[in-house]
Amino acid sequence: MSLIGSVVDRVVFDHQVRLCLRAPAVGEKCGVDAELIVETSFRLRDAGGAWHELEPGAGVRIPPVLGLLGQPVTAVDVQGRGALSIDFRAGARLRVAPDPHFESWHLIGRGIAPVTVGPGGEEHWER
């Protein structure tokens, strides 16, 4: 996935958690200006190895996500019906599973293929 090498340069949270990911264009390779929007509960392993169960809209429980600011993406994996896993250089990992009733996450922006994982996950989509 083209997010590898992009950097989290902004985190926004309210009833959703949004990670703004950017990478400059290099040579003929297009840059990335993308937004990952998480709309359901998710797990975050911080750089110290502690796992956090997080819920968008949870107020004071969301700050572990701020540790992703400035972190480059080192790996992205989507499995099954849309289970997303993103690794970051400092050792953090973000995991979002499909939600049975709601959209769980989507990715929009420039330099990436848009993805939406709707209720129950997705059967047919391109990576």
Secondary structure, DSSP 4 states (H G I P E B T S, - for coil): -TTTT-EEEEEEESSSEEEEEEE--BTTB--EEEEEEE-S-EEEE-TTS-EEEE-TT-GGG-GGGGGGTTPBEEEEEEETTTEEEEEETTS-EEEEPPPSSS--EEEEEESS--EEE-TT--SS---
